[in-house]
């Protein structure tokens, strides 16, 4: 099967079945009609993307905290 047949949403859902629900790769691959190799590749691809998003979320929280502190200091002055 070529990688162009499946949307990113389908791939993310398939990976979520493995990572979040804990379903075995073999079972998910049989249920969805996808090779286990594709599932492992999708898992690797989307794990990297989710770690970057987690880093962004952490940075956003840090910046919001800093902004709140700076606004408070400004209001005191």
Contact map, one row per residue, 1 for C-alpha under 8 A:
11101000000000000000000000000000010000000000000000000000000000000000000000000
11111000000000000000000000000000000000000000000000000000000000000000000000000
11111100000000000000000000000000000000000000000000000000000000000000000000000
01111110000000000000000000000000000000000000000000000000000000000000000000000
11111110000000000000000000000000000000000000000000000000000000000000000000000
00111111011000000000000000000000000000000000000000000000000000000000000000000
00011111111000000000000000000000000000000000000000000000000000000000000000000
00000111111100000000000000000000000000000000000000000000000000000000000000000
00000011111110000000000000000000000000000000000000000000000000000000000000000
00000111111111000000000000000000000000000000000000000000000000000000000000000
00000111111111100000000000000000000000100100000000000000000000000000000000000
00000001111111110000000000000000000000000100010000000000000000000000000000000
00000000111111111000000000000000000000000000000000000000000000000000000000000
00000000011111111100000000010000000000100000000000000000000000000000000000000
00000000001111111110000000000000000000100110010000000000000000000000000000000
00000000000111111111100000000000000000000000000000000000000000000000000000000
00000000000011111111111000010000000000000000000000000000000000000000000000000
00000000000001111111111110010000000000000000000000000000000000000000000000000
00000000000000111111111000000000000000000000000000000000000000000000000000000
00000000000000011111110000000000000000000000000000000000000000000000000000000
00000000000000011111111000000000000000000000000000000000000000000000000000000
00000000000000001111111100000000000000000000000000000000000000000000000000000
00000000000000001110111110110000000000000000000000000000000000000000000000000
00000000000000000100011111110000000000000000000000000000000000000000000000000
00000000000000000100001111111000000100100000000000000000000000000000000000000
00000000000000000000000111111100000100000000000000000000000000000000000000000
00000000000000000000001111111110000000000000000000000000000000000000000000000
00000000000001001100001111111111000000000000000000000000000000000000000000000
00000000000000000000000011111111111100100000000000000000000000000000000000000
00000000000000000000000001111111111000000000000000000000000000000000000000000
00000000000000000000000000111111100000000000000000000000000000000000000000000
00000000000000000000000000011111110000000000000000000000000000000000000000000
00000000000000000000000000001111111000000000000000000000000000000000000000000
10000000000000000000000000001101111101100000000000000000000000000000000000000
00000000000000000000000000001100111111100000000000000000000000000000000000000
00000000000000000000000011001000011111110000000000000000000000000000000000000
00000000000000000000000000000000001111111000000000000000000000000000000000000
00000000000000000000000000000000011111111100000000000000000000000000000000000
00000000001001100000000010001000011111111110000000000000000000000000000000000
00000000000000000000000000000000000111111111000000000000000000000000000000000
00000000000000000000000000000000000011111111100000000000000000000000000000000
00000000001100100000000000000000000001111111110000000000000000000000000000000
00000000000000100000000000000000000000111111111000000000000000000000000000000
00000000000000000000000000000000000000011111111100000000000000000000000000000
00000000000000000000000000000000000000001111111110000000000000000000000000000
00000000000100100000000000000000000000000111111111000000000000000000000000000
00000000000000000000000000000000000000000011111111100000000000000000000000000
00000000000000000000000000000000000000000001111111110000000000000000000000000
00000000000000000000000000000000000000000000111111111000000000000000000000000
00000000000000000000000000000000000000000000011111111100000000000000000000000
00000000000000000000000000000000000000000000001111111110000000000000000000000
00000000000000000000000000000000000000000000000111111111000000000000000000000
00000000000000000000000000000000000000000000000011111111100000000000000000000
00000000000000000000000000000000000000000000000001111111110000000000000000000
00000000000000000000000000000000000000000000000000111111111000000000000000000
00000000000000000000000000000000000000000000000000011111111100000000000000000
00000000000000000000000000000000000000000000000000001111111110000000000000000
00000000000000000000000000000000000000000000000000000111111111000000000000000
00000000000000000000000000000000000000000000000000000011111111100000000000000
00000000000000000000000000000000000000000000000000000001111111110000000000000
00000000000000000000000000000000000000000000000000000000111111111000000000000
00000000000000000000000000000000000000000000000000000000011111111100000000000
00000000000000000000000000000000000000000000000000000000001111111110000000000
00000000000000000000000000000000000000000000000000000000000111111111000000000
00000000000000000000000000000000000000000000000000000000000011111111100000000
00000000000000000000000000000000000000000000000000000000000001111111110000000
00000000000000000000000000000000000000000000000000000000000000111111111000000
00000000000000000000000000000000000000000000000000000000000000011111111100000
00000000000000000000000000000000000000000000000000000000000000001111111110000
00000000000000000000000000000000000000000000000000000000000000000111111111000
00000000000000000000000000000000000000000000000000000000000000000011111111100
00000000000000000000000000000000000000000000000000000000000000000001111111110
00000000000000000000000000000000000000000000000000000000000000000000111111111
00000000000000000000000000000000000000000000000000000000000000000000011111111
00000000000000000000000000000000000000000000000000000000000000000000001111111
00000000000000000000000000000000000000000000000000000000000000000000000111111
00000000000000000000000000000000000000000000000000000000000000000000000011111
